[in-house]
Amino acid sequence: MRFETKIAVLLRDDLATWQRLNVTAFLVSGIAGTRPETIGQPYADADDTPYLPMFRQPVMVFAGDGALLTAARERALRRGLTPAIFTADLFATGHDAANREAVAAVHADKLDLVGIAIYGPRNDVDKVFKGATLHP
């Protein structure tokens, strides 16, 4: 099935494995929490055990360097797409309020981005992440 929209994550290519997983989870929670149309129906197994719903479409995960993340953030904003961001400073915080304080303390052009996620029309997302490669 081909979707007209895309959910995509771009991770800085020098992150440790645990960081990549953690950043991806945090970033896509921003999409799930603000875009209810991205969520499918709940699951149930043959025994009728209920399970939580998930995204209704695949999440594409890409990698790139810091300059590409900065460019992607700028492209997303120019196209009217609101990104979820994760900065290197957030690895040292321990909760949501501290995360927001850490981001608020840095001007946009100085953010040390390690991850960005966006949801939007497929063509726009492809243009925002131009130059990124699929995560290995």
N, C-alpha and C positions, 0 to 999 in steps of 0.2 A: 504494500500500500504506500502510495506517495502522498505525503502531507503537504499542504500549502504553507504550513508554518514549520518552524524549526526551533528546537531547544538545543543550545550549544554552550559548551564550557571551553574556555581557553586557559590552560595552565602554563605557568612559567616552566621552561624545560629543565631547570636545575634543581627542582624540588625533590626531596626524599620521598620514597614511596608512601610513607604514612602521611606526609604533608599533602601529597596529591589527592589521596583518598579523602582526607579530612576537608580540604578546601572544596573539592567537588561536592561533598555532602552539604556543606554550609551554603555554597552558591545556589544549588538547585532548590534548596529549601526556600530561598527568596522568590523563586519563580512559582513554586507550588503554593506558597502562602499568599501570593498576590494575583495569580492568574488561575482562577478556579476552572476555566475552560480547558486547562491542560491536564486535568485529573480525570481518569476513567472511573469505572464502577468498582465497587468492592469485589473481592474475590471470595470464593468458597470452594473447599475441596469436596470430594464425593461423600464425605461424612457430614457435610454441611457446617464445617468449622469455618467461621468467618475470618477474613484477612483484610487488611487495609487496602484501599485503592492506591494505584500508582499512576505515573504519567501515562497518558493514552498514546504516546508516541515515543520513539527512541530519543535518547539524549546522546548527542554527538560530543565527544571529548577530543580536544585538539591540544597541541603543544606549540610553544613559541618562546622567543626571548622577551626580555622586559620591554624592549622598544616596541615589539609587536603588540604586547598587552596595552601599552599606553596609546598606541595608534588605534587599536580596536575600541578602547573606551571612548576616544574622541569621535571615531566614526559612528559608534552606536548613538551617542548623544546628538550628533548632526542629523541622524536619520529619525530622531524622535523616539529611540528605544531606550528604556531605562535599564541599565545593567545592574546586576548584583556584583559587588566587588569584594575582594579579600586582599588585604595588604599584609606585608611581612610583619608589621607591628602586631597583628592579631594573634600571631603565634605566642606572644608573651602575655596575652590577656586571658581572663578566665570566665568571662560571662558577657552577655549581650550588652549591658550598659557600658562596660569597659571597652568593648569592641567599637561601639558608636563613638565614645569619647576619643579613642585612638584615631579613628578616621577623621573626626571633626577637628582634630588638632593640626591637620596637614592640609595645605592648599592643594587643589586638584592637580596642578602640574607637577607636584612633588610627591604624589602618592607612589609608594613602592609596591606596585601591583604584583601579586603572585597568581591571581586568578580573576577571571571575569566570566559571567554567564549572562546570556540574553535569550529572550524568546521573542519571536516576531515572524513576519513574512519570510519565507525561505530565501528569496533573492536578497533581501536586506541583510539577513544573518550571514549569508555567504559573502557578501561584500564587506561586512564588518570584520569578518575573520579572514579576509584575503591574505594569503601568505602563510597561514598556519597549516600545520600538517596534522593528520590524525594521530592521536596519542598512540604510542606503540603498545 
